[in-house]
Amino acid sequence: MSDEWASLDATDQAALVARGDASPSELVEAAIARIERLDGDLGAVIHPDPDGARAAVQAGLPEGPFRGVPFLMKDIGGAQAGRPNHAGMRFLKEAGWVEPEDSYFTRKLRAAGLVLLGRTNTPELALLPTTEPEAYGATRNPWDLEHTAGGSSGGAAAAVAAGLVPMAHASDGGGSIRGPAGVTGLVGLKPTRARNSFGPGLGERWSGFSCEFAVTRSVRDSAALLDVTAGPMPGDPYSAPPPERPYAELATRDPGRLRVGFLGQAPRDLPTDPDCTRAVEKTAHALEALGHHVEEAHPEALHDPQVVASYVAVVTSNTARALDAAAQKVGRPVKAEDVEPLTWALAERGRATTAPELLAALEFVHALGRRFAAWWEDYDLLLTPTQAQPPARLGEITSTADEPLRAFLRAAPYGVFTLPYNLSGQPAISVPTHWTESGLPIGAQLVARTNREDQLLQVAAQLEAELSWTSRRPPIHA
């Protein structure tokens, strides 16, 4: 075993196994040791499963592209048979809920040879851009333990940034892959809507806003993992069309000279921290140096206040449904005292939304996608900050019984640049292009047309080579 492996991405770790320079067991034992040594400071892995990982290796792993590489699952989605899936809820934790079967997404990960070591922390029902659930406590950012690792995939991001594993399952319903990646120095790709299946348990999540994927250390890992997870499965209500070639191959191609619009200030007068604007400016200069045409331009539809209103209507309605689904699992109703104040307040708002109001919100969402598509007829990519503020200090984005909506309101700067593309279903990626003077990562976001993950991966790979972020390590690292 060697902690030198902690600095390798998943592609390199898989290559060690393929060459015979390391065994799956050695990689897995090294990762287990890192989790045991470092996670007490991070609070990232809430359901460790070393015995299950060892058993999977002993049983024999498939000859997939990531054979023997250790991996972590987020504790919402990505169901594993016989394992917890609590979605940050004390209600499900106290009931001891475990899943009856693997999701299709999980099956694909196992078929690729990945070894699942446990499940990572997430805020209750993935509702916030920080990971501080009452059920499991806070996840800390390895770049500064007083700050959040983001949300809702904060546990996944902290674990990968600290070198516990080279990549980890994440999901994104309003920025929950991109935000945590941005504040921990990782690559965070949100794929096109329905690129990855939610089955067999669900057809879609959050009325199509949410998607399953991962946070990774390198662009090539994101590309190769997307080849593993993408594709329709039986019973999916809809799916994204497949790429012409594998993403791992497409990511290495020259994208040509692209036309890039950029936006450095948040719409609707939300304050934007200068470091977040600098991340965009630095990225824009790098893109120009790479030969792309870059100019200030963005879709005017971003300023429409109905964007947020429709998002809230859909998310709150889905929160109410999530509580009903949890009640069905446990066999008793969910009461206000069973969940956090914010969760109950959002569910109550969702219950007050009528069916015609929800349908009107969804009609706006679909129209917004068409308005965005018109802008992308003239541009290939949009460049923005990933978030409008650097990573918050722990405790800042919280609610109380007296102010149940406080956290949701304080969350606004952290989703203003990301959530519009959950509505439109477009692919977007966060890459770590800037660090503050105090050493906190700041991400820049690139957004492409629907189904053009290839362009995002190509340009992200160019930026990765130009800006050399993969060599940076946080103070807490294996």
CORNOR-V383659 format. One record per residue. N is the residue number from 0. RES is the residue in one small letter. SS is DSSP state (2 for helix, 1 for strand, 0 for the rest). OMEGA is omega in whole degrees, 0 to 359 (* if undefined). D_FIRST is the distance of its C-alpha to the first C-alpha in Angstrom with 2 decimals. Layout:
((N & RES & SS & OMEGA & D_FIRST) (N & RES & SS & OMEGA & D_FIRST))
This chain:
((0 & m & 0 & 181 & 0.00) (1 & s & 0 & 176 & 3.80) (2 & d & 2 & 171 & 6.96) (3 & e & 2 & 179 & 8.82) (4 & w & 2 & 182 & 8.29) (5 & a & 2 & 180 & 10.40) (6 & s & 2 & 181 & 13.27) (7 & l & 0 & 173 & 13.45) (8 & d & 0 & 185 & 16.08) (9 & a & 2 & 179 & 16.04) (10 & t & 2 & 179 & 17.80) (11 & d & 2 & 178 & 15.26) (12 & q & 2 & 177 & 12.35) (13 & a & 2 & 179 & 14.80) (14 & a & 2 & 176 & 15.58) (15 & l & 2 & 180 & 12.14) (16 & v & 2 & 182 & 12.72) (17 & a & 2 & 180 & 16.35) (18 & r & 2 & 184 & 15.87) (19 & g & 0 & 179 & 13.59) (20 & d & 0 & 175 & 10.92) (21 & a & 0 & 176 & 8.37) (22 & s & 0 & 174 & 9.55) (23 & p & 2 & 180 & 10.71) (24 & s & 2 & 180 & 9.31) (25 & e & 2 & 178 & 5.59) (26 & l & 2 & 183 & 6.99) (27 & v & 2 & 179 & 9.14) (28 & e & 2 & 177 & 7.31) (29 & a & 2 & 180 & 5.58) (30 & a & 2 & 177 & 9.26) (31 & i & 2 & 179 & 10.82) (32 & a & 2 & 179 & 9.52) (33 & r & 2 & 180 & 10.89) (34 & i & 2 & 181 & 14.02) (35 & e & 2 & 183 & 14.61) (36 & r & 2 & 191 & 14.32) (37 & l & 2 & 190 & 16.37) (38 & d & 2 & 174 & 18.57) (39 & g & 2 & 177 & 21.05) (40 & d & 2 & 189 & 22.24) (41 & l & 2 & 185 & 22.31) (42 & g & 0 & 184 & 23.71) (43 & a & 0 & 188 & 22.31) (44 & v & 1 & 186 & 20.96) (45 & i & 1 & 178 & 23.91) (46 & h & 1 & 179 & 23.13) (47 & p & 1 & 182 & 19.47) (48 & d & 0 & 181 & 18.94) (49 & p & 2 & 181 & 15.66) (50 & d & 2 & 178 & 17.70) (51 & g & 2 & 178 & 19.23) (52 & a & 2 & 179 & 16.04) (53 & r & 2 & 180 & 14.80) (54 & a & 2 & 179 & 18.33) (55 & a & 2 & 179 & 18.48) (56 & v & 2 & 182 & 15.58) (57 & q & 2 & 180 & 17.17) (58 & a & 2 & 181 & 20.52) (59 & g & 0 & 184 & 19.57) (60 & l & 0 & 176 & 19.15) (61 & p & 0 & 178 & 21.91) (62 & e & 0 & 180 & 21.74) (63 & g & 0 & 184 & 22.02) (64 & p & 0 & 180 & 21.20) (65 & f & 0 & 184 & 18.14) (66 & r & 0 & 176 & 16.78) (67 & g & 0 & 183 & 13.46) (68 & v & 0 & 179 & 13.50) (69 & p & 1 & 188 & 13.38) (70 & f & 1 & 177 & 16.85) (71 & l & 1 & 178 & 19.18) (72 & m & 1 & 173 & 22.90) (73 & k & 1 & 185 & 25.70) (74 & d & 0 & 166 & 27.87) (75 & i & 0 & 188 & 30.92) (76 & g & 0 & 178 & 31.37) (77 & g & 0 & 186 & 28.69) (78 & a & 0 & 175 & 29.76) (79 & q & 0 & 181 & 27.55) (80 & a & 1 & 177 & 29.46) (81 & g & 0 & 182 & 29.31) (82 & r & 0 & 179 & 27.37) (83 & p & 1 & 172 & 28.97) (84 & n & 0 & 194 & 30.50) (85 & h & 0 & 178 & 32.46) (86 & a & 0 & 179 & 33.06) (87 & g & 0 & 187 & 32.90) (88 & m & 0 & 173 & 35.90) (89 & r & 2 & 180 & 36.55) (90 & f & 2 & 180 & 39.06) (91 & l & 2 & 178 & 36.48) (92 & k & 2 & 182 & 33.99) (93 & e & 2 & 177 & 36.69) (94 & a & 2 & 181 & 37.76) (95 & g & 0 & 185 & 34.28) (96 & w & 0 & 170 & 34.53) (97 & v & 1 & 184 & 32.12) (98 & e & 1 & 180 & 32.55) (99 & p & 0 & 183 & 34.27) (100 & e & 0 & 174 & 32.63) (101 & d & 0 & 169 & 30.10) (102 & s & 0 & 175 & 31.49) (103 & y & 2 & 180 & 31.83) (104 & f & 2 & 179 & 29.40) (105 & t & 2 & 179 & 26.72) (106 & r & 2 & 179 & 27.57) (107 & k & 2 & 177 & 27.11) (108 & l & 2 & 179 & 23.63) (109 & r & 2 & 181 & 22.65) (110 & a & 2 & 178 & 24.47) (111 & a & 0 & 179 & 22.42) (112 & g & 0 & 178 & 19.26) (113 & l & 0 & 181 & 17.94) (114 & v & 1 & 187 & 16.31) (115 & l & 1 & 187 & 18.23) (116 & l & 1 & 182 & 16.52) (117 & g & 1 & 184 & 19.77) (118 & r & 1 & 189 & 22.75) (119 & t & 1 & 187 & 23.52) (120 & n & 0 & 178 & 26.52) (121 & t & 0 & 175 & 29.81) (122 & p & 0 & 183 & 33.33) (123 & e & 2 & 179 & 35.89) (124 & l & 2 & 174 & 36.78) (125 & a & 2 & 190 & 35.05) (126 & l & 0 & 189 & 38.20) (127 & l & 0 & 176 & 37.09) (128 & p & 0 & 171 & 35.24) (129 & t & 0 & 184 & 33.38) (130 & t & 0 & 182 & 31.12) (131 & e & 1 & 183 & 32.76) (132 & p & 1 & 175 & 33.85) (133 & e & 0 & 185 & 35.69) (134 & a & 0 & 188 & 33.76) (135 & y & 0 & 179 & 30.27) (136 & g & 1 & 189 & 30.84) (137 & a & 1 & 165 & 29.84) (138 & t & 0 & 185 & 26.80) (139 & r & 1 & 182 & 26.38) (140 & n & 1 & 182 & 25.79) (141 & p & 0 & 175 & 22.75) (142 & w & 0 & 177 & 25.17) (143 & d & 1 & 188 & 27.57) (144 & l & 1 & 177 & 27.20) (145 & e & 1 & 185 & 31.00) (146 & h & 1 & 178 & 31.12) (147 & t & 1 & 170 & 30.55) (148 & a & 0 & 179 & 27.82) (149 & g & 0 & 180 & 30.69) (150 & g & 0 & 6 & 31.74) (151 & s & 0 & 181 & 31.82) (152 & s & 0 & 184 & 28.23) (153 & g & 2 & 178 & 27.24) (154 & g & 2 & 178 & 24.37) (155 & a & 2 & 183 & 22.84) (156 & a & 2 & 179 & 23.46) (157 & a & 2 & 182 & 22.08) (158 & a & 2 & 181 & 18.77) (159 & v & 2 & 181 & 18.41) (160 & a & 2 & 181 & 19.85) (161 & a & 0 & 177 & 17.45) (162 & g & 0 & 179 & 14.38) (163 & l & 0 & 174 & 13.54) (164 & v & 0 & 183 & 14.03) (165 & p & 0 & 176 & 15.53) (166 & m & 1 & 185 & 18.81) (167 & a & 1 & 176 & 20.72) (168 & h & 1 & 176 & 24.07) (169 & a & 1 & 176 & 27.06) (170 & s & 1 & 191 & 30.82) (171 & d & 1 & 176 & 33.79) (172 & g & 0 & 178 & 37.36) (173 & g & 0 & 182 & 38.54) (174 & g & 0 & 191 & 35.65) (175 & s & 0 & 165 & 32.77) (176 & i & 0 & 187 & 30.27) (177 & r & 2 & 181 & 31.81) (178 & g & 2 & 178 & 32.47) (179 & p & 2 & 177 & 29.00) (180 & a & 2 & 182 & 27.55) (181 & g & 2 & 184 & 30.27) (182 & v & 2 & 178 & 29.63) (183 & t & 2 & 175 & 25.83) (184 & g & 0 & 183 & 25.67) (185 & l & 0 & 172 & 24.63) (186 & v & 1 & 182 & 26.35) (187 & g & 1 & 180 & 28.39) (188 & l & 1 & 168 & 30.46) (189 & k & 1 & 182 & 33.18) (190 & p & 0 & 172 & 34.31) (191 & t & 0 & 177 & 37.92) (192 & r & 0 & 177 & 39.43) (193 & a & 0 & 173 & 38.70) (194 & r & 0 & 179 & 36.12) (195 & n & 0 & 185 & 33.81) (196 & s & 0 & 170 & 35.26) (197 & f & 0 & 186 & 35.59) (198 & g & 0 & 354 & 36.67) (199 & p & 0 & 184 & 37.48) (200 & g & 0 & 183 & 37.86) (201 & l & 0 & 171 & 39.48) (202 & g & 0 & 175 & 41.32) (203 & e & 0 & 177 & 40.74) (204 & r & 0 & 182 & 39.75) (205 & w & 2 & 176 & 41.90) (206 & s & 2 & 178 & 44.59) (207 & g & 2 & 180 & 42.45) (208 & f & 0 & 190 & 41.12) (209 & s & 0 & 176 & 37.55) (210 & c & 1 & 177 & 34.85) (211 & e & 1 & 166 & 31.33) (212 & f & 1 & 190 & 28.48) (213 & a & 1 & 163 & 25.45) (214 & v & 1 & 186 & 24.26) (215 & t & 1 & 178 & 21.95) (216 & r & 0 & 184 & 20.54) (217 & s & 0 & 178 & 22.48) (218 & v & 2 & 182 & 25.79) (219 & r & 2 & 175 & 24.55) (220 & d & 2 & 178 & 22.25) (221 & s & 2 & 181 & 25.38) (222 & a & 2 & 183 & 27.41) (223 & a & 2 & 178 & 25.16) (224 & l & 2 & 178 & 24.64) (225 & l & 2 & 174 & 28.40) (226 & d & 2 & 180 & 28.96) (227 & v & 2 & 191 & 27.02) (228 & t & 2 & 189 & 28.86) (229 & a & 0 & 174 & 32.32) (230 & g & 0 & 182 & 35.36) (231 & p & 0 & 177 & 38.03) (232 & m & 0 & 184 & 37.69) (233 & p & 0 & 176 & 40.54) (234 & g & 0 & 178 & 42.76) (235 & d & 0 & 182 & 41.61) (236 & p & 0 & 177 & 44.77) (237 & y & 0 & 181 & 44.07) (238 & s & 0 & 177 & 41.36) (239 & a & 0 & 180 & 40.65) (240 & p & 0 & 182 & 41.54) (241 & p & 0 & 177 & 38.72) (242 & p & 0 & 181 & 37.95) (243 & e & 0 & 179 & 39.48) (244 & r & 0 & 177 & 36.14) (245 & p & 0 & 180 & 32.46) (246 & y & 2 & 179 & 31.40) (247 & a & 2 & 176 & 28.49) (248 & e & 2 & 182 & 31.29) (249 & l & 2 & 183 & 33.79) (250 & a & 0 & 181 & 31.49) (251 & t & 0 & 182 & 31.52) (252 & r & 0 & 174 & 35.33) (253 & d & 0 & 182 & 37.61) (254 & p & 0 & 187 & 39.37) (255 & g & 0 & 181 & 42.48) (256 & r & 0 & 183 & 44.47) (257 & l & 0 & 176 & 44.24) (258 & r & 1 & 187 & 46.61) (259 & v & 1 & 170 & 44.81) (260 & g & 1 & 178 & 46.58) (261 & f & 1 & 180 & 45.15) (262 & l & 1 & 183 & 45.88) (263 & g & 0 & 181 & 44.84) (264 & q & 0 & 183 & 46.70) (265 & a & 0 & 174 & 46.42) (266 & p & 2 & 176 & 49.32) (267 & r & 2 & 172 & 51.80) (268 & d & 2 & 173 & 51.75) (269 & l & 0 & 182 & 48.44) (270 & p & 0 & 179 & 47.26) (271 & t & 0 & 181 & 44.53) (272 & d & 0 & 180 & 42.54) (273 & p & 2 & 179 & 42.98) (274 & d & 2 & 179 & 39.23) (275 & c & 2 & 175 & 39.10) (276 & t & 2 & 178 & 42.03) (277 & r & 2 & 177 & 40.44) (278 & a & 2 & 178 & 37.39) (279 & v & 2 & 181 & 39.89) (280 & e & 2 & 179 & 41.86) (281 & k & 2 & 180 & 38.83) (282 & t & 2 & 179 & 37.75) (283 & a & 2 & 178 & 41.35) (284 & h & 2 & 179 & 41.61) (285 & a & 2 & 179 & 38.41) (286 & l & 2 & 176 & 39.83) (287 & e & 2 & 179 & 43.10) (288 & a & 2 & 178 & 41.41) (289 & l & 0 & 175 & 39.78) (290 & g & 0 & 180 & 43.31) (291 & h & 0 & 174 & 43.75) (292 & h & 1 & 184 & 46.95) (293 & v & 1 & 178 & 46.32) (294 & e & 1 & 177 & 49.03) (295 & e & 1 & 179 & 49.63) (296 & a & 0 & 178 & 50.30) (297 & h & 0 & 178 & 49.22) (298 & p & 0 & 179 & 50.68) (299 & e & 2 & 180 & 53.52) (300 & a & 2 & 178 & 52.70) (301 & l & 2 & 183 & 49.84) (302 & h & 2 & 181 & 52.59) (303 & d & 0 & 181 & 54.09) (304 & p & 0 & 180 & 53.77) (305 & q & 2 & 177 & 53.78) (306 & v & 2 & 182 & 50.19) (307 & v & 2 & 182 & 48.95) (308 & a & 2 & 180 & 51.68) (309 & s & 2 & 177 & 50.77) (310 & y & 2 & 181 & 47.07) (311 & v & 2 & 180 & 47.91) (312 & a & 2 & 181 & 50.28) (313 & v & 2 & 183 & 47.73) (314 & v & 2 & 180 & 44.80) (315 & t & 2 & 177 & 46.97) (316 & s & 2 & 178 & 48.42) (317 & n & 2 & 176 & 44.98) (318 & t & 2 & 176 & 43.97) (319 & a & 2 & 178 & 46.98) (320 & r & 2 & 180 & 46.01) (321 & a & 2 & 177 & 42.42) (322 & l & 2 & 176 & 43.90) (323 & d & 2 & 180 & 46.11) (324 & a & 2 & 177 & 43.20) (325 & a & 2 & 178 & 41.26) (326 & a & 2 & 178 & 44.45) (327 & q & 2 & 179 & 44.72) (328 & k & 2 & 187 & 41.22) (329 & v & 2 & 179 & 41.90) (330 & g & 0 & 173 & 45.57) (331 & r & 0 & 181 & 47.19) (332 & p & 0 & 172 & 48.20) (333 & v & 0 & 179 & 46.07) (334 & k & 0 & 182 & 48.06) (335 & a & 2 & 182 & 47.95) (336 & e & 2 & 180 & 46.33) (337 & d & 2 & 186 & 43.44) (338 & v & 0 & 180 & 42.12) (339 & e & 0 & 183 & 41.85) (340 & p & 2 & 179 & 45.17) (341 & l & 2 & 182 & 44.23) (342 & t & 2 & 181 & 43.27) (343 & w & 2 & 181 & 46.57) (344 & a & 2 & 179 & 48.59) (345 & l & 2 & 178 & 47.18) (346 & a & 2 & 178 & 47.72) (347 & e & 2 & 177 & 51.28) (348 & r & 2 & 178 & 51.90) (349 & g & 2 & 178 & 50.58) (350 & r & 2 & 180 & 52.90) (351 & a & 2 & 178 & 55.78) (352 & t & 0 & 181 & 55.14) (353 & t & 0 & 178 & 57.55) (354 & a & 2 & 177 & 56.74) (355 & p & 2 & 178 & 58.95) (356 & e & 2 & 178 & 57.22) (357 & l & 2 & 179 & 53.79) (358 & l & 2 & 177 & 55.12) (359 & a & 2 & 178 & 56.65) (360 & a & 2 & 180 & 53.32) (361 & l & 2 & 175 & 51.66) (362 & e & 2 & 177 & 54.57) (363 & f & 2 & 180 & 53.98) (364 & v & 2 & 181 & 50.27) (365 & h & 2 & 177 & 51.16) (366 & a & 2 & 178 & 53.84) (367 & l & 2 & 177 & 51.42) (368 & g & 2 & 178 & 49.20) (369 & r & 2 & 178 & 52.26) (370 & r & 2 & 176 & 53.10) (371 & f & 2 & 182 & 49.63) (372 & a & 2 & 179 & 49.86) (373 & a & 2 & 178 & 53.06) (374 & w & 2 & 182 & 51.36) (375 & w & 0 & 171 & 48.59) (376 & e & 0 & 182 & 51.35) (377 & d & 0 & 182 & 51.76) (378 & y & 0 & 176 & 48.17) (379 & d & 0 & 185 & 44.83) (380 & l & 1 & 169 & 42.61) (381 & l & 1 & 178 & 43.10) (382 & l & 1 & 178 & 41.08) (383 & t & 1 & 163 & 40.96) (384 & p & 1 & 173 & 38.87) (385 & t & 0 & 177 & 36.38) (386 & q & 0 & 182 & 37.86) (387 & a & 0 & 180 & 40.90) (388 & q & 0 & 174 & 39.25) (389 & p & 0 & 181 & 35.97) (390 & p & 0 & 182 & 33.63) (391 & a & 0 & 170 & 35.73) (392 & r & 1 & 177 & 35.17) (393 & l & 0 & 181 & 34.20) (394 & g & 0 & 182 & 37.44) (395 & e & 0 & 183 & 39.52) (396 & i & 0 & 183 & 39.45) (397 & t & 0 & 177 & 40.49) (398 & s & 0 & 173 & 43.56) (399 & t & 0 & 177 & 45.74) (400 & a & 0 & 179 & 48.25) (401 & d & 0 & 179 & 51.00) (402 & e & 0 & 187 & 49.42) (403 & p & 0 & 183 & 47.47) (404 & l & 0 & 185 & 47.40) (405 & r & 2 & 182 & 46.33) (406 & a & 2 & 181 & 42.69) (407 & f & 2 & 179 & 43.82) (408 & l & 2 & 179 & 46.24) (409 & r & 2 & 181 & 43.78) (410 & a & 0 & 188 & 41.35) (411 & a & 2 & 182 & 43.80) (412 & p & 2 & 185 & 42.42) (413 & y & 2 & 177 & 38.95) (414 & g & 2 & 188 & 40.19) (415 & v & 0 & 181 & 43.21) (416 & f & 0 & 187 & 41.57) (417 & t & 0 & 190 & 39.35) (418 & l & 0 & 180 & 41.37) (419 & p & 2 & 185 & 44.15) (420 & y & 2 & 164 & 41.91) (421 & n & 2 & 176 & 40.93) (422 & l & 2 & 184 & 44.68) (423 & s & 2 & 181 & 45.14) (424 & g & 0 & 182 & 42.02) (425 & q & 0 & 175 & 41.10) (426 & p & 0 & 179 & 37.58) (427 & a & 1 & 182 & 36.29) (428 & i & 1 & 172 & 33.16) (429 & s & 1 & 176 & 32.03) (430 & v & 1 & 186 & 30.34) (431 & p & 1 & 187 & 29.44) (432 & t & 1 & 186 & 32.05) (433 & h & 1 & 173 & 32.97) (434 & w & 1 & 177 & 31.91) (435 & t & 0 & 178 & 34.41) (436 & e & 0 & 179 & 35.24) (437 & s & 0 & 174 & 33.34) (438 & g & 0 & 178 & 30.16) (439 & l & 0 & 179 & 30.34) (440 & p & 1 & 175 & 29.67) (441 & i & 1 & 182 & 32.72) (442 & g & 1 & 169 & 32.67) (443 & a & 1 & 183 & 35.30) (444 & q & 1 & 170 & 36.29) (445 & l & 1 & 181 & 37.57) (446 & v & 1 & 181 & 39.67) (447 & a & 1 & 171 & 40.85) (448 & r & 0 & 173 & 43.40) (449 & t & 0 & 177 & 42.63) (450 & n & 0 & 180 & 40.41) (451 & r & 0 & 171 & 39.44) (452 & e & 2 & 181 & 35.70) (453 & d & 2 & 179 & 35.63) (454 & q & 2 & 179 & 37.47) (455 & l & 2 & 181 & 35.24) (456 & l & 2 & 179 & 32.08) (457 & q & 2 & 182 & 33.83) (458 & v & 2 & 176 & 35.06) (459 & a & 2 & 177 & 31.87) (460 & a & 2 & 176 & 30.07) (461 & q & 2 & 180 & 32.82) (462 & l & 2 & 179 & 32.42) (463 & e & 2 & 179 & 28.64) (464 & a & 2 & 183 & 29.30) (465 & e & 2 & 188 & 32.28) (466 & l & 2 & 170 & 30.92) (467 & s & 0 & 181 & 27.24) (468 & w & 2 & 186 & 25.93) (469 & t & 2 & 180 & 22.37) (470 & s & 2 & 183 & 21.53) (471 & r & 0 & 181 & 22.59) (472 & r & 0 & 178 & 20.33) (473 & p & 0 & 178 & 21.73) (474 & p & 0 & 176 & 21.78) (475 & i & 0 & 182 & 19.54) (476 & h & 0 & 182 & 16.30) (477 & a & 0 & * & 12.60))
